[in-house]
């Protein structure tokens, strides 16, 4: 990978019900010497360890506080605190607005009273402002609110002239389309497969709805992710082909793409 290239590794491509031997939402993005993790869902940390050491991480960023997007922050904490690979500094952990309260509340359920610094000994916990750009090393990040059951944020990552956009969890959303405009790679959730049921208010996309957003945004490549085992990759590709004329790929754990 060249100095200004941008690379995505899908570590976890499952939804909240992980497919067998697969992890939930976890994506490693690398560019110009900077490595970040977008979301860290169930099973994501164990899978990530096969390819990436914790001392090489520049930051972890969570798009929203649903378990399939952040729960493996807990095993990451134990690795940072007690693992054989140690860092010289605390790892920046970027949470969405209000995420600090959620994470600390979760941890308080299993901590002893003396463990007040369970998180702060290894993490620099911060909340990003979704209305302002965020610079992490060589990567420039901007955000857009999605249509989901709780506040969630899509992320646009730029390194040099290359652009990657991650939808997080969302129903069809004009703000996400605008964020993804002309992106080289757009990773979009397809939880509903060929069109399953969604709640009201809505919070997820089908493969075809993801493809409609990709077509409207004029992206180069659509990467479908965040899906369960109700649908085969071939079925998801067929659904997307109804609306997107560009290249579509169905993510799997281990999928690696140069952006």
PEBEL-V629541 format. One record per residue. N is the residue number from 0. RES is the residue in one small letter. SS is DSSP state (H for helix, E for strand, - for the rest). OMEGA is omega in radians with two decimals (NA if undefined). D_FIRST is the distance of its C-alpha to the first C-alpha in whole Angstrom. Layout:
# PEBEL-V629541
N;RES;SS;OMEGA;D_FIRST / N;RES;SS;OMEGA;D_FIRST
This chain:
# PEBEL-V629541
0;x;-;-3.11;0 / 1;x;-;-3.01;4 / 2;x;-;-3.10;7 / 3;x;-;3.12;8 / 4;x;-;3.10;6 / 5;x;E;-3.09;8 / 6;x;E;3.08;8 / 7;x;E;2.98;11 / 8;x;E;3.08;13 / 9;x;E;3.12;16 / 10;x;E;3.10;18 / 11;x;E;-3.06;22 / 12;x;-;-3.08;23 / 13;x;E;3.02;27 / 14;x;-;-3.07;29 / 15;x;-;2.98;32 / 16;x;-;-3.02;33 / 17;x;-;3.00;30 / 18;x;-;-3.12;30 / 19;x;-;3.11;31 / 20;x;-;3.11;28 / 21;x;-;3.14;26 / 22;x;-;3.03;25 / 23;x;E;-2.92;26 / 24;x;-;3.07;24 / 25;x;E;-3.06;21 / 26;x;E;3.10;17 / 27;x;E;3.14;14 / 28;x;E;-3.11;12 / 29;x;E;3.08;9 / 30;x;E;3.06;8 / 31;x;-;3.06;9 / 32;x;-;3.12;10 / 33;x;E;-3.13;12 / 34;x;E;3.08;13 / 35;x;E;3.04;16 / 36;x;E;3.04;18 / 37;x;E;-3.09;20 / 38;x;E;-3.10;23 / 39;x;E;-3.06;24 / 40;x;-;-3.06;26 / 41;x;-;-3.14;28 / 42;x;-;-3.06;27 / 43;x;H;-3.10;23 / 44;x;H;3.12;23 / 45;x;H;3.13;24 / 46;x;H;-3.14;22 / 47;x;H;-3.09;19 / 48;x;H;3.14;20 / 49;x;-;-3.04;19 / 50;x;-;-2.96;15 / 51;x;-;3.11;16 / 52;x;-;-3.08;18 / 53;x;H;-3.13;20 / 54;x;H;3.10;20 / 55;x;H;-3.13;16 / 56;x;-;3.04;17 / 57;x;-;3.11;18 / 58;x;E;2.93;20 / 59;x;E;3.13;21 / 60;x;E;-3.10;23 / 61;x;-;-3.08;25 / 62;x;-;3.09;26 / 63;x;-;-2.93;30 / 64;x;-;2.91;32 / 65;x;-;-2.96;33 / 66;x;H;-3.09;32 / 67;x;H;3.08;30 / 68;x;H;-3.10;27 / 69;x;H;-2.92;28 / 70;x;-;-3.12;30 / 71;x;-;2.90;28 / 72;x;H;-3.11;28 / 73;x;H;3.08;31 / 74;x;H;3.04;29 / 75;x;H;3.11;26 / 76;x;H;-3.13;29 / 77;x;H;3.12;31 / 78;x;H;3.12;28 / 79;x;H;-3.08;27 / 80;x;H;-2.98;31 / 81;x;H;-3.07;32 / 82;x;-;-3.10;29 / 83;x;-;3.09;28 / 84;x;-;-3.10;25 / 85;x;-;3.07;26 / 86;x;-;3.08;24 / 87;x;-;-3.11;26 / 88;x;-;3.05;26 / 89;x;-;-3.08;27 / 90;x;E;3.06;24 / 91;x;E;3.09;24 / 92;x;E;-3.09;26 / 93;x;E;-3.13;26 / 94;x;E;3.06;29 / 95;x;-;3.11;30 / 96;x;-;-3.10;34 / 97;x;-;-3.08;36 / 98;x;H;3.14;34 / 99;x;H;3.13;35 / 100;x;H;-3.13;38 / 101;x;H;-3.09;37 / 102;x;H;3.14;35 / 103;x;H;3.10;38 / 104;x;H;3.09;40 / 105;x;H;-3.09;38 / 106;x;H;-3.11;38 / 107;x;H;-3.11;42 / 108;x;-;-3.08;43 / 109;x;-;-3.13;42 / 110;x;-;2.92;42 / 111;x;-;-3.10;45 / 112;x;-;-3.09;47 / 113;x;-;-3.06;45 / 114;x;-;-3.12;42 / 115;x;-;-3.06;41 / 116;x;-;3.14;38 / 117;x;-;-3.12;36 / 118;x;-;-2.96;33 / 119;x;-;3.09;34 / 120;x;-;-3.06;33 / 121;x;-;-3.10;30 / 122;x;E;2.81;29 / 123;x;E;-3.06;29 / 124;x;E;3.13;30 / 125;x;E;3.03;30 / 126;x;E;3.12;31 / 127;x;-;3.05;29 / 128;x;-;-3.07;31 / 129;x;-;3.11;29 / 130;x;-;-3.09;31 / 131;x;-;3.09;29 / 132;x;-;3.10;25 / 133;x;E;3.11;23 / 134;x;E;3.05;21 / 135;x;E;-3.07;19 / 136;x;-;-3.12;17 / 137;x;-;-3.06;14 / 138;x;E;3.09;15 / 139;x;E;-3.07;18 / 140;x;E;2.96;20 / 141;x;E;-2.94;23 / 142;x;E;2.99;26 / 143;x;E;3.09;28 / 144;x;E;3.11;31 / 145;x;-;3.05;31 / 146;x;E;-3.08;34 / 147;x;-;-3.06;35 / 148;x;-;3.03;37 / 149;x;-;3.10;36 / 150;x;-;-3.13;35 / 151;x;-;-3.00;31 / 152;x;E;2.95;28 / 153;x;E;-3.03;25 / 154;x;E;3.02;22 / 155;x;E;-3.11;20 / 156;x;E;3.14;17 / 157;x;E;3.04;16 / 158;x;E;-3.06;13 / 159;x;-;-3.13;13 / 160;x;-;-3.08;14 / 161;x;E;-3.04;13 / 162;x;E;3.07;15 / 163;x;E;3.11;16 / 164;x;E;-3.14;19 / 165;x;E;-3.02;21 / 166;x;-;-2.88;24 / 167;x;-;3.10;25 / 168;x;-;-3.10;29 / 169;x;-;2.81;31 / 170;x;E;3.09;34 / 171;x;-;-2.92;33 / 172;x;-;3.13;33 / 173;x;H;3.14;33 / 174;x;H;3.11;31 / 175;x;H;3.08;28 / 176;x;H;3.13;28 / 177;x;H;-3.14;28 / 178;x;H;-3.07;25 / 179;x;-;-3.05;23 / 180;x;-;3.06;25 / 181;x;-;3.09;22 / 182;x;-;3.09;19 / 183;x;-;3.14;16 / 184;x;E;-3.14;16 / 185;x;E;3.08;20 / 186;x;E;-3.05;20 / 187;x;E;3.12;24 / 188;x;E;3.10;26 / 189;x;-;-3.04;29 / 190;x;-;-3.04;31 / 191;x;-;3.07;34 / 192;x;-;-3.14;33 / 193;x;-;3.04;35 / 194;x;-;3.10;37 / 195;x;-;-3.11;39 / 196;x;-;3.04;41 / 197;x;-;-3.12;40 / 198;x;-;3.02;42 / 199;x;-;-0.02;43 / 200;x;-;-3.08;42 / 201;x;-;-3.13;39 / 202;x;-;-3.07;35 / 203;x;-;-3.14;33 / 204;x;-;2.85;32 / 205;x;-;3.09;33 / 206;x;H;-3.14;30 / 207;x;H;3.11;32 / 208;x;H;3.05;32 / 209;x;H;-3.13;29 / 210;x;H;3.09;28 / 211;x;H;3.10;31 / 212;x;H;3.12;29 / 213;x;H;3.13;26 / 214;x;H;3.13;28 / 215;x;H;-3.10;30 / 216;x;H;-3.13;27 / 217;x;-;-3.10;25 / 218;x;-;3.14;22 / 219;x;-;-3.10;19 / 220;x;E;3.05;19 / 221;x;E;3.10;21 / 222;x;E;3.13;20 / 223;x;E;-3.11;23 / 224;x;E;3.09;23 / 225;x;-;-3.11;26 / 226;x;E;3.14;29 / 227;x;-;-3.09;31 / 228;x;-;3.09;33 / 229;x;-;-3.05;35 / 230;x;-;3.06;33 / 231;x;-;3.06;31 / 232;x;H;3.13;28 / 233;x;H;3.11;30 / 234;x;H;3.11;32 / 235;x;H;3.09;30 / 236;x;H;3.12;28 / 237;x;H;3.11;32 / 238;x;H;-3.13;32 / 239;x;H;-3.08;29 / 240;x;H;3.13;30 / 241;x;-;-3.01;33 / 242;x;-;-3.07;32 / 243;x;-;-3.07;28 / 244;x;-;3.13;28 / 245;x;-;-3.14;24 / 246;x;E;3.08;22 / 247;x;E;3.09;22 / 248;x;E;3.03;21 / 249;x;E;-3.09;22 / 250;x;-;2.93;20 / 251;x;-;3.10;21 / 252;x;-;-3.09;20 / 253;x;-;3.07;17 / 254;x;-;3.14;16 / 255;x;E;-3.08;12 / 256;x;E;2.93;11 / 257;x;E;-3.05;8 / 258;x;-;NA;10
